[in-house]
């Protein structure tokens, strides 16, 4: 029994189903879908219309397997191949699925919904055994509803899908961000800057900014727009931090909303010679513990995120037909020194 067959759901339409609806032979359907010559235009149109009506996908995977080109695989779509966080996610998925003899096929959406849909369709055409997606902002994942109905194990990772009920695995972004800012408040800081994506389009970024505001409100601190800067990538964060340091009443602490942003914040502070500004970042990064002081971060376990998503996929492949569920993994505050710098004592006016 194939992995797809174990999942239950509505049977996927076959090439023979298309042939029956179109009133032609299965061989004719195959020739049309492979764009072979010698097929009349009316017949070609009738076959393509039948395939679209049934939601039929050519099984590129089966074609490859006939020549021994591929094994069963799980598709993973991530937004950024260069980001170490998503590399760790992929490692968690791969280590888990290989225990079942499955291979990982990795694709990048580059945070573009159109590209995401394109690479997902390529993976589906190859008849992957399951699909794990880190969704892009602004996408509509309703196009995968039929795939779920036909029994495809489908899990969304790091961010929930849009307009589709499906298994989802996320970190506690709101709680983690709130704990980071509350930590800075406990060390006496009242002017706490935010460097991240504002206004945020991605779920993770919105949740972290919401956590920042919540922690300030809990401490009775008003949100100061002058202390909020756009800077989602490293170079942007360098410039954003420089702008924060130049305001009339600069922040005494900064919350950086992701690992690349935090690197930019630390770089800008080093360049300016400022060693008195406290920093807490969301997501750990390489060498954060080797800096002086070490960088305090809210750590999420990227590999565990991937492994948890993969375990959900395997459970669905084994016949789990319960309703879609969301799994939230806890974050933890890693104290290293930068987030523990005390707020300066105000100098009383003379």
N, C-alpha and C positions, 0 to 999 in steps of 0.2 A: 504493500500500500504506500502511495507517495505521501510526502508531508502535507501537500495540499488536500489530499483526499481525507485525511484524518480530522480536518477542522470542522466538518459539517457545513451547514449553510445551504443556500440554493446552488444546485450544480452549475458549474461554469458552462456556457454554451460551447459546443464543439464545432469543428469544421463540418461535420455531417449535419448538424442542426442548420447551419447557414445554407448548405446545399439543399436541404429540404424546403426551407422558406423561399429560396431563390428559384427552385424548380430546375436545378442543374445537378451534375454529378459532383462528388467531393473533389475529384481531380480537377474539374473546371474551377471550383472555388480556390483550390491551391494555386492554380496557374494565375488567376486574377490577383490574388494576394501577393504573389511573387512577381507581379508585373511582367509576366511572360507574354510574348507576342502571339498573334493568331486568335485573339478573343474579340468578338464583335463588341462595339461600343454599347449597344443595349444590354447585352449579357453582362458586361463588366459593371455597368451602372446598377443592374439588378442585384448582382452579388454584393457590391459594396453597400447598397442600401440595406440588404438583409443582414450583413455583418454589423452595420451601425445600429439597426433595430434591436438586435440581440445582445449588443455590447460585447461582441466577439473580439478577442485579442489573439493575433497570430502567435503561436508558441515558438518563439525564437530559441528558447531554451531546449525544447525537444529537438529542433533541427540540429543544434550544436551537439547534443548528447548522442545523436545518431553517428556522429563522426568522433565521438569520444573527447569533445573539446572542453566540457565543463561538468562539475559536480553540482549537487543541490547547493543553493546559496541563500543567504539572507542579505537583502539590500539595506544599506545605511546611507541616508542623505544628511550631510552636515553643512553648515553655512560657510565654514572657513577651514581649509586643510592646514593652514599655517598656524592656527591658534592652538597652543599646547593643551588647552582645556578640551577641545574636541578630539585631539589625538588620544587623550586619556579616555574619553568616552568610547572611542572606537576600540581601544584596547580592552575595555571592560566587556564590550559586546563580543569581540572576537574570542576572547578566552572562554566565554560562557558557551557560545554556540559550537565551538570546535569539539567540545565534549560529546556532541551528538553527531559528529561527522559532517557538520555544515561549514561552508566557507563564507567569508565576508566579502561583499562587493561594495566598495565605497564610492560615493559620488558627492560632488560639491554643488550647492545651490548658489553660492556667492551672495547670499541674502537677497536673492532676486526671485519673487514668486513665480514668474514666467519660466525661469530656468529650472526652478525646483520642480515644477510640473513636468517640464520636458524630461529631466533626468529620471523622475519617478516613472514616467511612461516608458522610458527605455528599460528600466528595471522590470516593470510589469510585463513588457513584451518578451523579456528573457525568462519569464515565469519563475521569478524568485520564490523561494518557499515562504518567505515572510518579508515584511518591510518595516523599518524603523526610520522615522523622519524627525529631524529637528526643523520645525516649520519656520518659514520666512515671515517677516512682518507683512501684513497687508494681503496675505493669500486667502483664498477660499478653498477649503479642503473638501467641499461637498462633492467634488468630482471623484472622490475615492469611496463614496457611499456604496456604489455597486460592487466595488472590490470587497468591501466588508461583508456585504450581503452574500456574495459568492463564497465567503469563508476565508478570505486572505487574512492571516494574522497580521495585525497592523498596530503599531505602538508609536505614539508621539513622545518625544524626549526633550527635556529642558524647558519646553514651552507647550501650552495646549494648542490643539488645532482650532481653526475657525470654521463654524457652521458644520461641525461633524462631531458626533459622540463616538469617542474611541479611547482605548487605554492610553493613559498619559503618565509619565514619570517626571517630576519636577523637584527642584530643591526648594527649601523654605526661604525664598528670596526676601519676602517682607520681614520675617522674623530676624533673619541674619542682618539685614541692613539696620533694623531698629536696634538690635543689640550692639552694633558697631557704634552708632551715634550715642546711645545711652552710655557706652563705655567712655566716650570722650567727655560727655557731660559729667560723669563721676570724677573725672580728673580736672574739673573746674572750668571746662570750656563752655562758653556761651555763644561765641561767634564761630560757628562751624560751617565751613564751606562745603559745597557739593560740586563734584566734577563728574559728569556723566552725560547721558543722553536725555535732553529736555527740549521740547516735549517728546516723551518716549513713545515709540511705535511698537516696540517688542514687549511682550509680557514680562520678561525678566527685568527689563529696565524700568518699566512702570512700577513693578512691585518694589524695587529697591528705592526708587524715589519716594514712593508712598511710605516705606519704612523710615526713611530719613525724616520726612515731615511729621510722622507719627511720634517718633522719639523726641523731636523738638517740642511738639505740642504737649506731650506727657510731662516734659520738664518745665513747661511754662515759658518756652522760648518762642518768640514770633519768628516766622520764616522771613528772612531778609532776601529779596530778589537779587540784591547786589552780591550776595555770596553764592549764587547758583550759576554755574558756567557749563556750557556745552563742550564736551570733550570725550568722545567715546573711544578714540584710538590714541595711540601714544603721542604722536606729534600734535594732535589737537589738544591733548591734555597738558602738554608742555606750555602751549600758548595760553590755554585757559588758566593755568596756575599763575602764570606771569600777570595776567589781568587781575586775578584775585588779590595778589600781593600789592597791586598798585592802587586799590580802592582806598579812600580816605581812612576807613577803619577796617583793615584787612582781617581775615580770619586768623584765629590762633590755632585752628585745627581744620583738617580737610578729610572728608569721606570721599574716597575714590570708588566709583561704582562697578569697576571690573578690573581684571588683571592688567590689561594693556593701559588703561587709564591710570592705574596706580603707578605703573612704571614711568609714565610721563610726569605725574605729579612729583615723584621722588627725584627725577632727573632735573625738573625745573627748580626745585628747592636746593638741590646740590649746586646748580649753576649760579643761583643767586646768593649762595653762602648762608642760607637760612637753615639753622639746625634747631630752631626753637618752635617750629610749627609741627604739631602732632598730626600723624597720618594713620588712618585705618583704611585698608582696601578690601574690596569684595573679590574673592578668588585669590588663591595662592599663586606664586610664580617662582620660577627658578632663581636662586641666589637671594631671595627675599630675606632669608635668615643670615646671610653673610654680610649684609650691609651694616653700616654703623650709624644709628642703631638699626637692629633688625626691624623689618616691616611687620607690624601687627596686621593680621588679615582675618576676614571671615572666610573660612575654608569650606568648600563643598567638595564632596568626594566624587569627582568626575568619573572615575573608573567604576564606582559603585552605581552611579546613574546608568551607565551603559550596561552593567551586569544585570541590574534590576529590570531594565527594559528587555534584555535578552531572555531573562527567566519568564517574563510575561509572554513573550513570543512563543517560547517552548511550551508553556502551559496551554496556550491557544492551539498550537499544533497537535497537542496531545488530546484535544477534545474539550477543553474548558469553554463552555458556552454561556457563562454568567455575563451579566451586564457590564458595559464599559466602566472602568474605574480609574481613579486618579490616585497615584502614590506620591506622597510628599516626603522627601528625605531631609533630615535635620542638617543644619550647618553647625559649625563650631568656631568660636573665637580663639585664634592662635595669638597669644601675647608674646611679643618679641622686643618691645621697647619704643617703637615710634608712636604707638597709640597711648603710651603711658606718660609722655612728656606733659608736665603740668602746665596749666594756663598761667601766663604771667600775672604777677600780683599788680593790680592797678596802682599807679603812683598818685597819691592824694594831691589835689591842687594846692598851690601855695597861697 
